[in-house]
Each structure stands twice: as C-alpha cells, then as structure tokens.
Amino acid sequence: MHELALPFLIALIVVALAFDFLNGLHDAANSIATVVATRLLKPVHAVGFAALCNFAAYFLTLAFPALHKVADTIGQGLIAKDLITPAVVFGALIGAMFWNVVTWLKGIPSSSSHALVGGLIGSGVAHAGIGGIKWIGLNKTLIAIVLSPVLGMILTLFIMLISSWALHRVSSRKAEKVLRGMHFLSSGAYSVSHGLNDAQKTMGIITVLLFSTGWLHGKFEVPHWVAISCYIAMALGTLSGGWKIIETMGSRITKLSQHQGFSASMGGSIIVFSASLLGIPVSTTHTITGCIIGAGTARRATAVRWGVAGNVVVAWVITIPASAAVGAMFYGLTTFF
C-alpha cells in the first residue's frame, strides 16, 4: 500500500477523468462516422446522439453488472494490482493522453484503449520490471488487436449478405427507408457499446489507484461514484467531437450507403458488446474500421482506399509501444520528486 495525500489523490483522479474526456473526444468518430458519412444525421445532431448513448451504457450496467469485467482487466489484469503505485498510474495516464493528442491532431484514428494499455504496461514495467506483467490479460488484449477488426469485417460482410437477401423483393424506396431506420438504431447500439467498453478503462485505473492508496478495502470493485463520473466524462468528451478523425473514418476509407452504414455499425456493436462480456478492453476504433472496410469490400474491393487503411494499420501497430515508452518516461520523471 502506498500513502498519498488527499489533494494528490484528487489531482490524479482529475487527470484520469481528463483522459476519459479525451477518450470520448478522440473516439467520437467511432460512434458517428457512418451516420455522418451517409448524411443520416447532421454532425451536430450525431454528436449529441452519440454522447447520449455513451452515457446510456451506465444504466445498462446497473441492469447487468457482469458487463463491468473490462474494468477488472485494466485494474488488475495487466499489471498485478499490488505493484501499482500512484506514480505508475500517473505515467500510464500521461503516456496515453500524449499519444491521443498526437494522433488526434494528425487526424489518425488510433486506439485510446491501447494507448492506455501501452501507458500502463510501460509505466508498470519501469516500476516493477517485466515480472509485474500479467501475461494472460495482456495476451488477450494483444490478440484482440488483430481479431476485432478481422471479425468485424467478416461479420459486416455477413450482415450485408443477409440483409440484402431479406430486402431483395422490397422496392428500392421502401428498402432505403427501412435501412435508414435500422442504421439509426444500430448506430445507437454501437455508441452504447463504445461507452460501455471505453469508460470502464478509466474506471479500472481509478479503482486500482484507490486500492493501492488504501482508500478502497476488501473486494476489487468499482465504486458507484467512479462509474457515473467516468460515463459523464466520456459523454462530455464525445459531445466535443473529433472532426478530423470523423472525416477519415466516415469518408476517406470508403464511401458508404445507408445499407453499408447499418451493416458496419451493427457488426461493430456485436463485436464490442461481446468483448465487454468477456472482459476484453477491445479497441472500438479498430473494430469499426474493420467493419467499414468490410462494408466497402462487400460492394467491391476497389471501393476501399487501401492506402488510407494501411496508414491506419501502421498507427495501430505503433500505439502500444509508443505510449508505453512515454508512460515509462513520465514514470521515471516522478522518481525525481
């Protein structure tokens, strides 16, 4: 257990909530890229809709507490919770925030989730060495980096196929009307799944901070005030938008129809909800990108701008090591104080 004065504890919690806000801002494009690209909703309306759905995930967890497994993975599944100190938490958060800001300014849809994982791993290893890593939790996160976009792409192709078959005898005007309604609902579902999975990452960080400083005793469980604070911070961040990334996600990878937009957001929501049930801190950015590529490929392979998609993949590959390096560096700076 590591003693920490209350003002410093509060300051670290504020930094964690700032990361959560930045996560919402950075990942707003994940939730609304398809509805903006297809002009189903105006950007300002889409952002408000996504923010509302992000916060709605809070009420979903009240009904189904088992959906809070991702917070456990972040809080005690990557680095042994007994080895985590306030300095480790500080390094992890600053490492993740630094990478988020860099990619946001460049309009690159990198993963806030994996930036936090990288920051935590880098800071934790700088403090306790390689032995502090819990490889089961890290390995399933690393596997999800590859599987989530691939499964998202395959599932979206399948949804495109099934929905095309179901609507093949319907007039084009009626089919378009049906697909607009389904796209709206599936986009809302994806926004809820995004809020559910991503807000828990900050919950896990704050909870392990409280545990390591003696403010949380007994069972490792997210306090109610931590949960609602994280959902509010993420919703406010989403409300602030991330327009550069929305452009990349919504139009630069491929042009989308209502049918493709529905299929991509539905496929993404299924993947992210499933990951939350399994306690995997999956990247909503990676997932929806794979789904959008799948939707574009369903039309024809040449509809996807593979050069843009390739640049996105490069950002994915370097996110964890880059944020880990920054996390370790900022942890090192704390040793001078």
Residue pairs with C-beta under 8 A, 6 or more apart in sequence:
1 212
1 213
1 214
2 85
2 86
2 212
2 213
3 213
3 214
4 12
4 86
4 213
8 86
9 86
9 209
9 210
9 213
9 215
12 86
12 89
12 90
12 93
12 209
13 206
13 209
15 90
15 93
15 94
16 89
16 93
16 202
16 205
16 206
16 209
17 202
17 206
17 229
17 230
17 233
18 97
18 233
19 93
19 96
19 97
19 100
19 116
19 202
19 205
20 199
20 202
20 230
20 233
20 234
20 237
21 233
21 234
21 236
21 237
21 240
22 97
22 100
22 101
22 104
22 112
22 237
23 100
23 112
23 116
23 198
23 201
23 202
23 234
23 237
24 51
24 54
24 198
24 233
24 234
24 235
24 236
24 237
24 238
24 239
24 240
25 104
25 237
25 238
25 240
25 241
25 242
26 100
26 103
26 104
26 112
26 237
26 242
26 245
27 112
27 194
27 198
27 238
27 242
27 284
27 285
28 47
28 50
28 237
28 238
28 240
28 241
28 242
28 245
28 246
29 109
29 242
29 245
29 246
29 248
29 249
29 250
29 285
30 109
30 190
30 194
30 249
30 268
30 284
30 285
30 287
30 288
31 50
31 53
31 54
31 187
31 190
31 191
31 194
31 238
31 284
32 41
32 43
32 46
32 47
32 49
32 50
32 187
32 191
32 246
32 250
33 246
33 249
33 250
33 288
33 292
34 40
34 183
34 187
34 250
34 256
34 260
34 261
34 262
34 264
34 265
34 288
34 292
35 41
35 46
35 49
35 183
35 184
35 187
35 261
35 265
36 43
36 46
36 246
36 250
37 249
37 250
37 251
37 255
37 256
37 261
38 183
38 256
38 257
38 258
38 260
38 261
40 46
40 180
40 183
40 184
40 187
40 258
40 261
41 49
41 184
43 241
43 243
43 246
47 238
47 239
47 240
47 241
48 239
49 187
49 188
49 191
50 187
50 191
50 194
50 238
51 235
51 236
51 238
51 239
52 191
52 235
53 188
53 189
53 191
53 192
53 194
53 195
54 191
54 192
54 194
54 195
54 199
54 231
54 234
54 235
54 238
55 195
55 231
55 232
55 234
55 235
56 192
56 195
57 192
57 193
57 195
57 196
57 199
57 231
58 195
58 199
58 227
58 228
58 231
60 67
60 192
60 196
61 67
61 68
61 196
61 227
66 277
67 196
67 276
67 277
68 200
68 203
68 222
68 227
69 276
69 277
69 278
69 279
70 197
70 200
70 201
70 204
70 275
70 276
70 279
70 280
70 281
71 200
71 201
71 203
71 204
71 207
71 222
72 204
72 220
72 279
73 137
73 141
73 204
73 279
73 280
73 281
74 116
74 117
74 120
74 200
74 201
74 203
74 204
74 205
74 208
74 281
75 81
75 203
75 204
75 205
75 207
75 208
75 211
75 220
76 134
76 204
76 208
76 220
77 134
77 136
77 137
77 279
78 117
78 120
78 121
78 124
78 133
78 134
78 137
78 138
78 141
79 88
79 120
79 121
79 124
79 128
79 132
79 133
79 134
80 128
80 132
80 134
81 208
81 211
81 212
81 220
82 212
83 124
83 127
83 128
83 132
84 124
84 208
84 209
84 212
85 127
85 212
86 209
86 212
86 213
87 123
87 127
87 331
87 334
87 335
88 120
88 123
88 124
88 127
88 331
89 123
89 205
89 208
89 209
89 212
90 123
90 330
90 331
90 334
91 119
91 122
91 123
91 126
91 127
91 327
91 328
91 329
91 330
91 331
91 332
91 334
92 116
92 119
92 120
92 122
92 123
92 124
92 205
92 327
93 116
93 119
93 205
94 119
94 326
94 327
94 330
95 115
95 118
95 119
95 122
95 123
95 323
95 324
95 325
95 326
95 327
95 328
95 329
95 330
96 112
96 115
96 116
96 118
96 119
96 120
96 323
96 327
97 115
98 323
98 326
99 110
99 115
99 118
99 119
99 319
99 322
99 323
99 326
100 110
100 112
100 115
103 109
103 110
103 315
103 319
104 242
104 244
104 245
105 244
106 244
107 244
107 245
107 247
107 248
108 245
108 248
108 311
108 312
108 315
109 245
109 248
109 249
109 285
109 289
109 312
109 315
110 285
110 315
110 316
110 319
111 145
111 283
111 284
111 285
111 286
111 316
111 319
112 198
112 201
112 283
112 285
113 197
113 198
113 201
113 281
113 282
113 283
113 284
113 285
114 141
114 145
114 283
114 316
114 319
114 320
114 323
115 319
115 320
115 323
116 201
116 202
116 205
116 281
116 323
117 138
117 141
117 281
117 320
117 323
118 319
118 320
118 321
118 322
118 323
118 324
118 327
119 323
119 324
119 326
119 327
120 205
120 327
121 133
121 138
121 320
121 324
121 327
122 323
122 324
122 325
122 326
122 327
122 328
122 331
123 327
123 328
123 330
123 331
124 132
124 133
125 132
125 133
125 324
125 328
126 327
126 328
126 331
126 332
127 331
140 278
140 280
141 280
141 281
142 320
144 275
144 280
144 281
144 282
144 283
145 283
145 286
145 316
148 271
148 275
148 282
148 283
148 286
148 287
148 290
149 286
149 287
149 289
149 290
149 291
149 293
150 290
151 271
151 290
152 267
152 268
152 271
152 286
152 287
152 288
152 289
152 290
152 291
152 294
153 290
153 291
153 293
153 294
153 297
154 294
155 267
155 270
155 271
155 291
155 294
156 263
156 264
156 266
156 267
156 268
156 290
156 291
156 292
156 294
156 295
156 298
157 294
157 297
157 298
158 267
159 262
159 263
159 266
159 267
160 259
160 260
160 263
160 294
160 295
160 298
161 298
163 179
163 182
163 259
163 262
163 263
164 259
167 175
167 178
167 179
170 178
175 259
176 258
179 258
179 259
179 262
180 258
182 262
182 266
183 258
183 261
183 262
183 265
186 262
186 265
186 266
186 269
187 261
187 265
189 265
189 266
189 269
189 273
190 265
190 266
190 268
190 269
190 272
190 288
191 238
192 269
193 268
193 269
193 272
193 273
193 276
193 284
194 272
194 284
195 231
195 234
195 235
195 238
196 272
196 273
196 276
197 272
197 275
197 276
197 281
197 282
197 284
198 234
198 284
199 227
199 230
199 231
199 233
199 234
200 222
200 230
200 276
200 281
201 281
202 230
202 233
202 234
203 222
203 226
203 227
203 230
204 222
206 226
206 229
206 230
207 216
207 220
207 221
207 222
207 223
207 226
208 220
210 216
210 223
210 226
211 220
216 223
248 308
248 312
249 288
249 289
249 292
250 256
252 305
252 308
253 289
253 292
253 293
253 296
253 304
253 305
253 308
253 309
253 312
254 260
254 292
254 293
254 295
254 296
254 299
254 303
254 304
254 305
255 296
255 303
256 264
256 292
256 295
256 296
257 299
260 292
260 295
260 296
260 298
260 299
261 295
263 291
263 294
263 295
263 298
264 288
264 291
264 292
264 294
264 295
265 288
265 291
267 291
267 294
268 284
268 287
268 288
268 291
271 282
271 287
271 291
272 282
272 284
272 287
275 281
275 282
276 282
283 316
286 316
289 309
289 312
293 304
293 309
296 303
296 304
297 303
297 304
